[in-house]
Amino acid sequence: MDHALACAASWVPCQEVVEGTLLNSLLPIKQGLKMFIIEDKGGAIAIMCASLLFLGTWPAVLTLLERRGRLPQHTYLDYSITNLLAAVLIALTFGQLGEPKHNMPNFFTQLSQDNLPSVLFAMAGGVVLSIGNLSTQYAWAYVGLSVTEVISSSMVVVIGTTLNYFLDDRINRAEILFTGVGCFLVAVILGSLVHASNAADNEKKLSESTNSYKLGKDGGTETGKQVIDKDAPKDMENGASADYATKAEAGTAEYLIELEERRSIKVFGSSTYIGLGIVFFSGICFSLFSPAINLATNDQWHTLKDGVPHLVVYTAFFYFSISCFVVGIGLNILFLYHPRAGVPKSSFKAYLNDWEGRQWALLAGFLCGFGNGFQFMGGQAAGYAAADAVQALPLVSTFWGILLFGEYRKSSKKTYTLLALMLLMFIAAVATLMASSGHRSTK
């Protein structure tokens, strides 16, 4: 009994000794944890390659849903939710775990600092990206996934990369960087030729179709088949869904006609200039969001007060995504009741009831969110001009376009030759821009 009482009496100090020993053993691990910041060229290139894959894939996912008849407003509302969630996850992991580095506070610490000018730059970047992404939803339907990505990406390289080069105090090797820009321009010209050649191929298929479908200069006309009504209403409130199955072989005229009947944005008979106008507008928006993040994280214009640390890239990306979310949600709720481009009218109730393809829209948001985050992380390490190498995303988008949508199936040898040359030039462009990577001093 006395022995038991002695053991009980000694339990508290023994427990303190054990806990103290455990804490001391874990202390080096805790002290060894640092905020994850990419500082070497190799790591920056690796994460930019991951960004390239993600940013080239998510447009294909949204395009797939539109071609299956899902309303773009519904898709973009789902996309916006996970796009923001990706930024929150990045901020709470890479930006918060571990001890802060020199002059790089953790995420929660920065939320209370006096850094409003940098926050506004980051949020401005989110606004233009959201408007650009929203515009491309419609551009994909009008001029196709591949040509939309080629034109918008080229504008980012020509405008955005040039701005980032000077904002980054020329840390990238100019002779290599602008050689890459030149490769992009050549790829753009080839991409335009691919689109023109493929459009001529499709027009020939339609003119020779057994359905006698002909795409007229002043609108769509058909013989022996009902004309497609681009303003035909759909019963979205009752959750009616289209039959997504197609019996036609990809690349045939029948396939093109069935696709037009299924998709949510009707484009046959529409002016090509409408689509190109949307593409160029989105390209201007995309050209500005990366320089805005550059200004937010590096404060080249000296808008912060003395002693206030620059925004860490994770914090800037969080504010960037907040504004992207607000604009995307607001505009698409408006478009539910006041749709554009012949898209049927819907409602918030119909959106909530529309579960067809929702998982893919949510996946697209994650892919875009992590793709943008990785691009900014790589840009902070190796220069935002070099990080614009991810604008070679048409390489990935074209791959998915061929694999998923049957783009360029049964096209002419001329189209295939131009397509191969375009892809080769894009490979040269992305390799050159990555080779121009510099090293940003973190001191």
Beta strands, then each sheet from edge to edge (+ up, - down):
strand 1: 213-216
strand 2: 219-222
sheet 1: 1+ 2-
end
